[in-house]
Amino acid sequence: ATAEDANRWCERAHGLLEAAYEALAARSDWQREEETARAADVLHHRKDLLTITRRLAHAGEGSLMTRIHGDFHLGQVLVASGEAYIIDFEGEPARPLAERRAKSSPLRDAAGLLRSFDYVAATIVEGDSVSTAYVPEERRNEFIARFHIGVIRAFMSAYGTAVGGRRDPANRALLDLFLIEKAAYEIGYEAANRPMWLRVPLAGLSRLLHRVLRHHRSRHG
C-alpha cells in the first residue's frame, strides 16, 4: 500500500463518516435513552474521529494489498452439506467498477465479517422471528454478550493463524479503520432503508470510537 492508497482510504472513510454524522444529527426519535446518549456522544467526538482515522489510514502504508471480495459479510456465505461457499464477488455495487477491480487491503473483508457479528447478536436480542422457550432477560443478555465476544475472538484467532500468527500494529490500525468505515456505511444505509436497525451500527461505532480514543490517548497523552 502506498501513501496514495492511504489517502484514498482516508477520503473514503471521511466521506462515509460525514454521511453518518448527517444521518445521526437528523434523527431525534430514538427509542431508548442509551441510543440518544450514544448518538450525542458520537457527534461530540466528530473531529476526534476524523483525526484518528487519518492516522489509522496512514499507518497502513507498506501493508499487503490483494484481490478482495469487497462486500464480505455473513450473508455472502452459504453452508451446504458441511461445506462453506462464498458468493457475490462483484464487490459493493454502488462503488465504481475500477475501484471494485483494484487490489486493496484484505482487512477490509475481515472488517465486513466482524461487523456482521453485531447483526447476529442483535437478531438474537430481537427474537421477533424466532420461536424459542422463555429465558429470563438477564440470562439471555449474558449469553448474547458471551456469544458476541467469543465469536469475534474465535474469528480473530483463526485469521491470525491463517496469516502466520503475525501481530502487526499496522494491521491493527487498518482493521480499526475499516471497522469504523463499515459502521459509518451501515449508519447511512440503515437511516435510509431500515431506521429501526440504526441502533446496531450506532452501538458499534460508539464502541469503536472509545476504543481508538483510549489507544490514541495512551500513545499521545
Phi, psi and chi 1 to 4 in degrees:
 res  aa     phi    psi   chi1   chi2   chi3   chi4
   1 ALA       -  132.7      -      -      -      -
   2 THR   -97.6  174.8   64.9      -      -      -
   3 ALA   -61.3  -33.2      -      -      -      -
   4 GLU   -65.7  -40.7 -175.2  178.6   -8.5      -
   5 ASP   -61.3  -44.1  -67.2  -44.9      -      -
   6 ALA   -61.1  -40.1      -      -      -      -
   7 ASN   -63.2  -40.0  -75.7  -28.7      -      -
   8 ARG   -64.8  -42.8  -80.1 -163.0  -65.8  -93.8
   9 TRP   -60.3  -43.0  -68.5  -24.5      -      -
  10 CYS   -63.7  -46.0 -177.9      -      -      -
  11 GLU   -62.1  -41.5  -71.0  171.5    5.9      -
  12 ARG   -65.9  -45.3  173.8  170.3  168.9  168.4
  13 ALA   -61.7  -42.6      -      -      -      -
  14 HIS   -65.5  -39.2  -78.6 -170.0      -      -
  15 GLY   -62.2  -43.2      -      -      -      -
  16 LEU   -70.1  -36.2  -70.0  168.2      -      -
  17 LEU   -65.6  -42.3  -79.9  169.0      -      -
  18 GLU   -61.8  -40.8  -68.0  -68.9    1.3      -
  19 ALA   -64.8  -39.0      -      -      -      -
  20 ALA   -65.2  -41.7      -      -      -      -
  21 TYR   -61.0  -41.5  -66.4  140.2      -      -
  22 GLU   -61.8  -43.0  -70.8 -178.7   13.6      -
  23 ALA   -64.7  -41.2      -      -      -      -
  24 LEU   -69.3  -39.8  -67.7  176.5      -      -
  25 ALA   -65.6  -29.3      -      -      -      -
  26 ALA   -81.1  -13.4      -      -      -      -
  27 ARG   -93.0  128.6 -179.4   76.4 -179.2  -98.4
  28 SER  -130.5   -0.1   59.0      -      -      -
  29 ASP  -113.7   49.8   56.4  -19.1      -      -
  30 TRP   -65.2  144.2  -61.7  100.8      -      -
  31 GLN   -78.3  -29.7  -70.1 -171.6  -38.2      -
  32 ARG  -123.4  151.7  -58.6  177.9  178.7   90.8
  33 GLU   -62.6  -37.9  -71.5 -175.2    8.8      -
  34 GLU   -65.2  -29.8   61.3  -96.9   32.3      -
  35 GLU   -70.7  -40.3  -67.3  164.7    7.9      -
  36 THR   -59.9  -43.9  -57.2      -      -      -
  37 ALA   -66.0  -40.8      -      -      -      -
  38 ARG   -63.1  -45.4  -80.2 -175.4 -172.8  136.1
  39 ALA   -60.5  -44.7      -      -      -      -
  40 ALA   -63.1  -39.2      -      -      -      -
  41 ASP   -66.5  -45.4 -176.8   55.1      -      -
  42 VAL   -61.6  -42.9  168.7      -      -      -
  43 LEU   -65.3  -36.5  -71.8  167.6      -      -
  44 HIS   -62.8  -35.1  174.7   71.9      -      -
  45 HIS   -96.0   23.5  -71.6  -72.1      -      -
  46 ARG   -53.5  -53.3 -178.9  175.3 -172.2  157.9
  47 LYS   -65.4  -39.2  -70.2 -176.8  178.8  179.1
  48 ASP   -59.4  -45.4  -66.9  -33.4      -      -
  49 LEU   -68.5  -37.3 -163.4   51.1      -      -
  50 LEU   -64.0  -39.8  -69.0  172.4      -      -
  51 THR   -66.1  -45.5  -61.7      -      -      -
  52 ILE   -68.2  -38.1  -69.3  172.9      -      -
  53 THR   -65.3  -30.5   48.9      -      -      -
  54 ARG   -64.3  -44.1 -177.1  174.3  -61.2  -80.1
  55 ARG   -63.7  -42.4  177.3 -178.2   60.5   79.4
  56 LEU   -61.5  -42.2  -65.4  174.5      -      -
  57 ALA   -62.5  -45.5      -      -      -      -
  58 HIS   -76.6  -16.4  -75.6  -80.5      -      -
  59 ALA   -67.1  -18.9      -      -      -      -
  60 GLY   -87.4    1.5      -      -      -      -
  61 GLU   -60.7  131.7  -70.6 -177.4   33.0      -
  62 GLY    89.7   -3.2      -      -      -      -
  63 SER   -80.7  168.7   62.0      -      -      -
  64 LEU   -65.9  138.4  177.8   69.3      -      -
  65 MET  -122.2  133.5  -60.3  -84.3  -80.9      -
  66 THR  -141.1  176.0   68.4      -      -      -
  67 ARG   -70.2  138.3  -58.0  -70.2  178.0 -168.3
  68 ILE  -130.0  167.8   68.6  170.1      -      -
  69 HIS   -67.8  -50.9 -174.8  -73.9      -      -
  70 GLY    94.5  -18.0      -      -      -      -
  71 ASP  -147.9   51.8 -172.1   25.3      -      -
  72 PHE   -88.7  126.8 -164.3   41.0      -      -
  73 HIS  -158.9  175.8   51.5   78.0      -      -
  74 LEU   -62.8  -25.2  -72.2  171.1      -      -
  75 GLY   -68.5  -12.7      -      -      -      -
  76 GLN   -95.9    7.6  -50.8  -73.7   33.2      -
  77 VAL  -117.2  120.4 -177.4      -      -      -
  78 LEU  -108.4  134.2  -56.2 -179.5      -      -
  79 VAL  -113.3  123.0  178.4      -      -      -
  80 ALA  -145.9  130.9      -      -      -      -
  81 SER    52.3   40.1  -58.2      -      -      -
  82 GLY    78.3    6.2      -      -      -      -
  83 GLU  -116.1  150.0  -62.6  -73.3  -13.9      -
  84 ALA  -108.6  130.6      -      -      -      -
  85 TYR  -119.9  128.5  -60.6   88.0      -      -
  86 ILE   -97.1  131.4  -60.9  172.5      -      -
  87 ILE  -123.5  173.8   61.8  171.6      -      -
  88 ASP    59.1   68.8  -70.9   -9.6      -      -
  89 PHE   -89.6   19.0  -77.6   85.4      -      -
  90 GLU   -82.7   -2.0   72.8  -88.0   18.6      -
  91 GLY    78.1 -170.7      -      -      -      -
  92 GLU   -71.1  118.0  -71.2 -175.5   33.4      -
  93 PRO   -57.7  -27.6  -23.8   33.9      -      -
  94 ALA   -80.1  -12.5      -      -      -      -
  95 ARG   -86.9  153.1  -53.5  -58.7  -61.7 -175.1
  96 PRO   -59.3  147.1  -21.2   31.9      -      -
  97 LEU   -59.4  -42.2 -179.1   59.2      -      -
  98 ALA   -60.0  -37.9      -      -      -      -
  99 GLU   -68.5  -40.0  179.9 -178.8  -43.4      -
 100 ARG   -68.5  -28.1  -73.6 -174.2  -86.1  155.9
 101 ARG   -86.2  -17.1  -64.9 -176.2   62.7 -172.5
 102 ALA   -76.1  155.0      -      -      -      -
 103 LYS   -69.4  150.1  -69.4 -178.2  179.8 -179.7
 104 SER  -150.6 -174.6 -172.6      -      -      -
 105 SER   -75.9  131.3  171.0      -      -      -
 106 PRO   -63.4  -16.7   22.1  -32.8      -      -
 107 LEU   -68.1  -18.4  -67.6  165.8      -      -
 108 ARG   -63.9  -41.1 -171.9 -175.2  -65.4  -79.3
 109 ASP   -68.2  -39.8  -78.8  -11.3      -      -
 110 ALA   -60.1  -41.9      -      -      -      -
 111 ALA   -64.1  -39.7      -      -      -      -
 112 GLY   -59.9  -41.7      -      -      -      -
 113 LEU   -70.9  -41.2 -163.3   63.1      -      -
 114 LEU   -60.7  -39.7  -74.4  167.8      -      -
 115 ARG   -65.7  -28.3  -73.3  -66.9  -48.5  138.3
 116 SER   -61.6  -32.0  -77.3      -      -      -
 117 PHE   -64.2  -30.0  -62.4  146.1      -      -
 118 ASP   -61.0  -40.6  -88.0   24.6      -      -
 119 TYR   -71.2  -34.6  -80.1   85.6      -      -
 120 VAL   -61.5  -47.9  173.7      -      -      -
 121 ALA   -61.3  -41.1      -      -      -      -
 122 ALA   -65.5  -35.8      -      -      -      -
 123 THR   -64.7  -39.1  -59.8      -      -      -
 124 ILE   -66.2  -39.7  -60.1  172.0      -      -
 125 VAL   -60.5  -46.8  170.1      -      -      -
 126 GLU   -65.7  -55.6  -67.6  -59.2  -37.7      -
 127 GLY    63.7   10.9      -      -      -      -
 128 ASP   -65.9  -32.7  -66.4  -23.9      -      -
 129 SER  -101.7   10.4   59.4      -      -      -
 130 VAL  -119.0  128.5 -179.2      -      -      -
 131 SER   -91.5  114.2  177.7      -      -      -
 132 THR  -138.3  161.6   59.5      -      -      -
 133 ALA   -70.9  155.7      -      -      -      -
 134 TYR   -66.3  134.2  171.6   75.8      -      -
 135 VAL  -132.1  133.6  176.7      -      -      -
 136 PRO   -54.3  143.0  -26.0   34.4      -      -
 137 GLU   -57.6  -39.2 -174.5  175.2   -1.4      -
 138 GLU   -62.1  -45.3 -175.9  177.0  -16.1      -
 139 ARG   -66.1  -39.7  -74.9 -174.2   57.4 -164.9
 140 ARG   -63.3  -45.8 -177.0  176.5  174.0 -180.0
 141 ASN   -64.0  -38.0  -69.9  -18.6      -      -
 142 GLU   -63.5  -43.7  179.9 -174.5   -6.2      -
 143 PHE   -62.1  -44.6  166.9   78.0      -      -
 144 ILE   -63.3  -41.9  -66.9  165.8      -      -
 145 ALA   -63.0  -43.2      -      -      -      -
 146 ARG   -66.1  -40.8  -75.6 -168.8  -71.2  110.1
 147 PHE   -60.4  -47.4  162.2   79.6      -      -
 148 HIS   -60.3  -49.0 -164.5 -160.9      -      -
 149 ILE   -65.9  -43.2  -66.2  169.5      -      -
 150 GLY   -63.9  -41.4      -      -      -      -
 151 VAL   -71.1  -34.2   73.0      -      -      -
 152 ILE   -66.4  -45.7  -70.2  172.1      -      -
 153 ARG   -62.6  -41.3  -73.9  177.6  176.1  170.4
 154 ALA   -62.9  -44.0      -      -      -      -
 155 PHE   -64.5  -46.5  174.0   76.8      -      -
 156 MET   -64.9  -35.7  -68.4  -55.9  -62.5      -
 157 SER   -65.2  -46.0  175.0      -      -      -
 158 ALA   -66.5  -38.5      -      -      -      -
 159 TYR   -64.7  -43.2 -171.4   86.8      -      -
 160 GLY   -61.5  -40.5      -      -      -      -
 161 THR   -63.8  -41.2  -60.5      -      -      -
 162 ALA   -65.1  -30.7      -      -      -      -
 163 VAL   -99.4   15.2  -61.3      -      -      -
 164 GLY    95.7    9.0      -      -      -      -
 165 GLY    74.8   13.4      -      -      -      -
 166 ARG   -77.1  139.0  -64.4 -176.3  -61.1  -85.8
 167 ARG  -113.2   87.6  -68.1 -178.9  176.3  -88.1
 168 ASP   -97.0  121.1 -172.4  -17.9      -      -
 169 PRO   -56.1  -32.8  -24.7   34.6      -      -
 170 ALA   -64.2  -37.8      -      -      -      -
 171 ASN   -67.1  -39.0  -74.4  -12.3      -      -
 172 ARG   -62.5  -41.9  179.2   70.5 -102.4 -176.0
 173 ALA   -63.7  -45.0      -      -      -      -
 174 LEU   -66.1  -40.1  -90.6 -173.7      -      -
 175 LEU   -61.2  -42.4 -177.2   58.4      -      -
 176 ASP   -61.1  -42.2  -77.0  -19.2      -      -
 177 LEU   -58.2  -48.9  172.2   72.8      -      -
 178 PHE   -71.5  -29.7  -63.7  133.9      -      -
 179 LEU   -65.6  -43.3  -74.9  168.1      -      -
 180 ILE   -63.2  -45.5  -69.8  167.4      -      -
 181 GLU   -59.3  -44.1  175.5 -166.0  -79.4      -
 182 LYS   -66.6  -42.0 -173.2   67.3  173.8  178.1
 183 ALA   -63.3  -39.0      -      -      -      -
 184 ALA   -64.7  -42.6      -      -      -      -
 185 TYR   -59.1  -44.1  165.4   81.3      -      -
 186 GLU   -62.8  -37.7  -69.0  164.5   -2.1      -
 187 ILE   -61.2  -46.4  -73.7  173.4      -      -
 188 GLY   -62.3  -41.7      -      -      -      -
 189 TYR   -65.7  -48.8  178.5   86.8      -      -
 190 GLU   -66.3  -37.7  -57.2  -62.1   11.5      -
 191 ALA   -60.8  -35.8      -      -      -      -
 192 ALA   -85.2  -27.2      -      -      -      -
 193 ASN  -122.3  -36.8  -61.9  -77.9      -      -
 194 ARG  -140.3   73.3  -55.9 -173.2  -56.3 -179.7
 195 PRO   -55.0  -29.0  -24.0   33.5      -      -
 196 MET   -66.6  -22.2  -67.9  -63.8  -67.8      -
 197 TRP   -94.9    1.8  -76.9   91.1      -      -
 198 LEU   -60.5  -28.8 -173.7   52.8      -      -
 199 ARG   -61.8  -27.4   60.1 -179.2  177.5   77.7
 200 VAL   -68.4  -56.6  178.2      -      -      -
 201 PRO   -68.0  -26.9   23.3  -33.8      -      -
 202 LEU   -61.9  -46.9  171.2   61.6      -      -
 203 ALA   -62.4  -39.6      -      -      -      -
 204 GLY   -64.5  -44.4      -      -      -      -
 205 LEU   -66.2  -36.3 -174.7   58.8      -      -
 206 SER   -63.1  -44.9  176.5      -      -      -
 207 ARG   -62.3  -45.7  -73.6 -164.9  -53.9  -88.2
 208 LEU   -62.1  -43.5  -72.8  162.8      -      -
 209 LEU   -55.4  -49.3  163.1   66.7      -      -
 210 HIS   -74.1  -29.2  -74.1  -76.0      -      -
 211 ARG   -68.4  -46.7 -179.7  156.6   60.9   76.4
 212 VAL   -70.8  -30.6  -62.9      -      -      -
 213 LEU   -64.1  -44.5  -87.8  176.2      -      -
 214 ARG   -61.3  -43.6  -74.9 -165.8  -59.1  -89.9
 215 HIS   -65.2  -42.5 -177.6   68.9      -      -
 216 HIS   -62.7  -43.7  178.3   76.2      -      -
 217 ARG   -69.8  -33.4  -72.4  165.7  178.4  164.8
 218 SER   -69.0  -27.2   69.3      -      -      -
 219 ARG   -90.3  -32.9  -68.6 -169.0   60.2 -172.4
 220 HIS  -113.8   -4.3  -57.9  -80.6      -      -
 221 GLY    79.9      -      -      -      -      -
